[in-house]
Amino acid sequence: MKYTGQVSQWKRQLLDEGIGVFSVRERTQREQDALQTDLFEQIGRLKMELGG
């Protein structure tokens, strides 16, 4: 197989971090991080509109 090294790396990563894929807490934290990023972007745009 041409890509055995890559497949082995993915397998190792899945075994090490796979539980996070199904973890509610992990998903919730990612969602909160994304929301925070969006809010900071909105704040930045509003500050620019206000000249601040």
C-alpha positions as CSV (number, residue, x, y, z in Angstrom):
1,M,0.0,0.0,0.0
2,K,1.4,3.4,-1.0
3,Y,0.1,5.4,2.0
4,T,0.7,3.0,4.9
5,G,2.6,5.7,6.8
6,Q,-0.2,8.2,6.6
7,V,-2.8,5.5,7.5
8,S,-0.7,4.5,10.5
9,Q,-0.5,8.1,11.6
10,W,-4.2,8.6,11.3
11,K,-4.9,5.4,13.2
12,R,-2.5,6.4,16.0
13,Q,-4.2,9.9,16.2
14,L,-7.6,8.3,16.3
15,L,-6.6,6.0,19.1
16,D,-5.0,8.8,21.1
17,E,-7.7,11.5,20.5
18,G,-10.7,9.6,19.2
19,I,-12.8,9.9,22.4
20,G,-12.8,13.7,22.0
21,V,-14.8,13.2,18.7
22,F,-17.7,11.8,20.7
23,S,-17.3,13.9,23.9
24,V,-20.1,16.3,24.5
25,R,-17.8,18.5,26.6
26,E,-15.2,18.7,23.8
27,R,-17.9,19.6,21.3
28,T,-19.4,22.2,23.6
29,Q,-16.0,23.8,24.1
30,R,-15.3,23.9,20.4
31,E,-18.7,25.5,19.9
32,Q,-18.1,28.1,22.6
33,D,-14.7,28.9,21.1
34,A,-16.2,29.4,17.7
35,L,-18.9,31.6,19.2
36,Q,-16.3,33.7,21.0
37,T,-14.3,34.2,17.8
38,D,-17.4,35.3,16.0
39,L,-18.3,37.7,18.7
40,F,-14.9,39.2,18.8
41,E,-15.0,39.7,15.0
42,Q,-18.4,41.5,15.4
43,I,-17.0,43.7,18.1
44,G,-14.1,44.6,15.9
45,R,-16.3,45.5,13.0
46,L,-18.6,47.6,15.2
47,K,-15.7,49.4,16.7
48,M,-14.4,50.2,13.2
49,E,-17.9,51.5,12.2
50,L,-18.0,53.8,15.2
51,G,-14.4,55.0,14.6
52,G,-13.0,53.5,17.7
